[in-house]
Amino acid sequence: QVQLVESGGGLVQAGGSLRLSCAASGSTSSINASGWYRQAPGKQRELVARISSGGITIYADSVKGRFTISRDNAKNTVYLQMNSLKPEDTAVYYCKAVLPVGGYWGQGTQVTVSS
């Protein structure tokens, strides 16, 4: 089992930056991949970025070139650096850890981008 705690959300003006963090505890050695998802009001949760245990990353087309996912294995923490933020990036951002037995979600952190 894995517990995830996100932090770093907040209110920022368009064009600004935020860095989200997701700290994992528990069976962290079993994590195959980690990802950031977001859910805006009235919309489905969508993948933003994902990083595998081998370091391979994928991004949603809408964030390519603006967001960067990374991880610090020593700290069991995954980051999402978000630059050039747009109002349409406003959402609750969730961290997910994928293990052989299934996926675990964090509680989410709100990101609000004002125009």
Secondary structure, DSSP 4 states (H G I P E B T S, - for coil): -EEEEEE--EEEETT--EEEEEEEEESGGG--EEEEEEE-TTS--EEEEEEETT--EEE-TTTTTTEEEEEEGGGTEEEEEE-S--GGG-EEEEEEEEETTEEEE---EEEEEE-
